[in-house]
């Protein structure tokens, strides 16, 4: 009989680990939630049975050009990641919505998210344009490897649902798995109790918050057996 995790997903029989990832090497691309996220990465590596996990997070960086183009966007850094990664985990940036609050949130009525189905899109100021370019770079660098996107979790000051929805559309259009930490991780910073529980400063995660991220990610990746 199969075993199940807390989210109802079937786990592999070998110690509850997602068996296609055992012994594999992963790289995590992100902003400060990744750069400061050794706790979630170590826990994820343990849960998946990874042989190695490499941190490619850089604080303050974006996927889009919200803070200008340069060496530190995800798109600039992706080509310099190790060539031998088997699993690439991308956590979207809180700084895209932070730098342009509301601009990437269609529910705020500002709507410069771009178009997920426009194959010619190249406007990297939009989530769609920058997301498509990042996927192009990663798929060219890692043909046949597992590339997975996660939205960033809640913070105490922004709920970028439109941004998460656009990533879901872009990834869906390109056949890239996308999982929504924003909505489904169980993390939020709305109440003072939860802000203290999950965040050190309302944005960056406590150990409990990091473990919640890792557990959610592992549960999602376990569906890719």
C-alpha positions as CSV (number, residue, x, y, z in Angstrom):
1,X,0.0,0.0,0.0
2,X,1.3,3.5,-0.7
3,X,2.0,5.9,2.1
4,X,0.8,9.5,2.1
5,X,2.1,12.8,3.4
6,X,0.2,15.4,5.3
7,X,-1.2,16.9,2.1
8,X,-2.6,13.6,0.8
9,X,0.1,13.1,-1.8
10,X,1.5,9.6,-2.4
11,X,5.1,9.2,-1.3
12,X,7.7,6.7,-2.5
13,X,8.2,3.6,-0.5
14,X,11.9,4.2,0.1
15,X,11.7,6.0,3.5
16,X,8.9,8.4,2.2
17,X,11.3,10.1,-0.2
18,X,10.4,11.1,-3.8
19,X,12.4,8.4,-5.5
20,X,13.3,10.2,-8.7
21,X,15.3,12.8,-6.7
22,X,17.3,10.4,-4.4
23,X,21.0,11.0,-5.0
24,X,20.4,14.0,-7.3
25,X,21.9,17.5,-7.2
26,X,19.6,20.5,-6.9
27,X,20.1,24.2,-7.3
28,X,17.8,26.9,-5.8
29,X,17.5,30.3,-7.6
30,X,15.9,33.1,-5.7
31,X,16.1,36.3,-3.6
32,X,16.8,36.7,0.1
33,X,14.2,34.1,1.0
34,X,16.5,31.6,-0.8
35,X,19.8,33.3,0.1
36,X,18.9,33.1,3.8
37,X,17.0,29.9,3.4
38,X,19.6,27.2,4.4
39,X,17.0,25.8,6.8
40,X,14.4,25.1,4.1
41,X,17.0,23.9,1.6
42,X,18.7,21.5,4.1
43,X,15.3,20.1,5.1
44,X,14.2,19.8,1.5
45,X,17.4,17.9,0.6
46,X,16.8,15.5,3.5
47,X,13.2,14.9,2.6
48,X,14.0,14.2,-1.0
49,X,17.2,12.3,-0.5
50,X,19.2,14.8,-2.5
51,X,23.0,14.3,-2.6
52,X,23.6,18.1,-2.8
53,X,21.7,21.3,-2.8
54,X,23.3,24.5,-4.0
55,X,22.1,28.0,-2.9
56,X,21.9,30.5,-5.8
57,X,19.8,33.1,-3.8
58,X,20.9,36.7,-3.8
59,X,19.2,39.2,-1.5
60,X,17.4,42.1,-3.1
61,X,17.2,40.6,-6.6
62,X,14.3,40.3,-9.0
63,X,13.1,38.2,-11.9
64,X,11.9,41.3,-13.8
65,X,13.7,44.6,-14.5
66,X,11.8,46.2,-11.6
67,X,15.1,47.3,-10.0
68,X,16.9,47.8,-13.3
69,X,18.9,45.4,-15.5
70,X,22.3,44.2,-14.4
71,X,24.2,41.3,-13.2
72,X,21.8,40.3,-10.4
73,X,18.5,39.5,-11.9
74,X,17.5,35.9,-11.9
75,X,17.9,35.9,-15.7
76,X,21.4,37.3,-15.5
77,X,22.5,34.7,-12.9
78,X,20.9,31.6,-14.3
79,X,23.5,30.9,-17.0
80,X,26.2,30.8,-14.4
81,X,24.6,28.1,-12.3
82,X,26.4,24.7,-12.2
83,X,25.9,22.6,-15.4
84,X,25.3,19.3,-13.6
85,X,22.1,20.2,-11.7
86,X,19.3,17.6,-11.9
87,X,16.6,19.7,-10.2
88,X,16.3,23.5,-10.5
89,X,14.0,25.1,-7.9
90,X,13.0,28.7,-8.6
91,X,11.3,30.7,-5.9
92,X,9.8,33.9,-7.3
93,X,10.9,37.2,-5.9
94,X,9.3,39.3,-3.2
95,X,11.3,42.2,-4.6
96,X,9.3,42.4,-7.9
97,X,6.1,43.2,-6.0
98,X,8.1,45.1,-3.3
99,X,9.8,47.4,-5.8
100,X,6.6,48.0,-7.7
101,X,3.9,47.4,-5.1
102,X,0.6,46.5,-6.9
103,X,2.1,46.7,-10.4
104,X,2.1,42.9,-10.6
105,X,-1.2,42.4,-8.8
106,X,-4.1,42.5,-11.1
107,X,-6.4,42.7,-8.0
108,X,-5.1,46.1,-7.3
109,X,-6.2,47.2,-10.8
110,X,-2.8,48.3,-12.1
111,X,-2.1,45.2,-14.4
112,X,1.2,45.2,-16.1
113,X,1.6,41.5,-15.8
114,X,2.0,40.8,-19.5
115,X,0.5,38.0,-21.6
116,X,1.4,34.3,-20.8
117,X,0.4,33.1,-24.3
118,X,2.2,35.7,-26.3
119,X,5.1,33.8,-27.7
120,X,6.9,37.0,-28.8
121,X,6.8,38.6,-25.4
122,X,10.1,40.1,-24.5
123,X,9.2,42.9,-22.1
124,X,11.2,41.9,-19.1
125,X,9.5,44.7,-17.0
126,X,6.5,42.3,-16.9
127,X,6.1,39.1,-15.0
128,X,5.2,37.3,-18.2
129,X,8.1,38.6,-20.2
130,X,10.7,38.1,-17.6
131,X,9.2,34.7,-16.6
132,X,9.3,33.5,-20.2
133,X,12.9,34.6,-20.7
134,X,14.0,32.9,-17.5
135,X,12.3,29.6,-18.5
136,X,14.0,29.9,-22.0
137,X,17.4,30.3,-20.3
138,X,16.8,27.4,-17.9
139,X,15.4,25.0,-20.5
140,X,18.3,25.7,-22.9
141,X,20.8,25.1,-20.1
142,X,19.1,22.1,-18.6
143,X,17.4,20.1,-21.3
144,X,15.5,17.2,-20.0
145,X,16.1,18.2,-16.3
146,X,13.4,19.1,-13.7
147,X,12.7,22.8,-13.5
148,X,10.1,23.8,-10.9
149,X,8.8,27.2,-10.0
150,X,7.3,28.1,-6.6
151,X,5.7,31.5,-5.8
152,X,7.1,33.2,-2.8
153,X,5.1,32.9,0.4
154,X,3.2,35.7,2.1
155,X,4.9,38.6,3.7
156,X,3.2,41.1,6.1
157,X,2.9,43.8,3.5
158,X,2.2,42.3,0.1
159,X,-0.2,39.7,-1.4
160,X,0.8,39.5,-5.0
161,X,-1.9,37.1,-6.2
162,X,-1.9,38.5,-9.8
163,X,1.9,37.8,-9.9
164,X,1.4,34.2,-8.7
165,X,-1.4,33.7,-11.2
166,X,0.7,34.9,-14.1
167,X,3.6,32.6,-13.2
168,X,1.1,29.8,-13.1
169,X,-0.1,30.7,-16.6
170,X,3.4,31.2,-18.0
171,X,4.7,27.9,-16.5
172,X,1.5,26.1,-17.7
173,X,2.0,27.4,-21.2
174,X,5.5,26.1,-21.2
175,X,4.9,22.8,-19.4
176,X,6.9,23.8,-16.3
177,X,5.5,22.7,-12.9
178,X,4.4,25.6,-10.7
179,X,3.3,25.4,-7.1
180,X,1.7,28.2,-5.1
181,X,3.4,28.9,-1.8
182,X,1.6,32.2,-1.5
183,X,-1.8,30.6,-1.2
184,X,-1.2,27.1,0.0
185,X,1.8,26.9,2.3
186,X,-0.1,27.9,5.4
187,X,2.2,30.8,6.0
188,X,0.8,34.3,6.5
189,X,1.9,37.5,8.3
190,X,-1.5,39.1,8.7
191,X,-1.9,38.6,12.5
192,X,0.8,39.5,15.0
193,X,0.8,35.9,16.2
194,X,1.5,34.5,12.8
195,X,4.0,37.2,11.9
196,X,6.0,36.3,15.0
197,X,5.6,32.6,14.3
198,X,6.7,32.6,10.7
199,X,8.8,35.7,10.2
200,X,11.8,37.4,11.8
201,X,10.9,40.8,10.4
202,X,7.6,40.4,8.6
203,X,9.4,39.3,5.4
204,X,12.2,36.8,6.1
205,X,11.4,33.5,7.6
206,X,12.0,32.0,11.0
207,X,13.1,28.4,11.3
208,X,9.5,27.3,11.6
209,X,8.6,29.3,8.5
210,X,11.5,27.8,6.6
211,X,10.5,24.3,7.6
212,X,7.0,25.0,6.5
213,X,8.3,26.0,3.1
214,X,10.4,22.9,2.8
215,X,7.6,20.6,3.8
216,X,5.3,22.2,1.3
217,X,7.9,21.9,-1.5
218,X,8.7,18.3,-0.6
219,X,5.0,17.5,-0.7
220,X,4.6,19.1,-4.1
221,X,7.7,17.4,-5.6
222,X,6.5,14.1,-4.2
223,X,3.7,14.3,-6.8
224,X,6.3,14.2,-9.5
225,X,7.4,10.5,-8.9
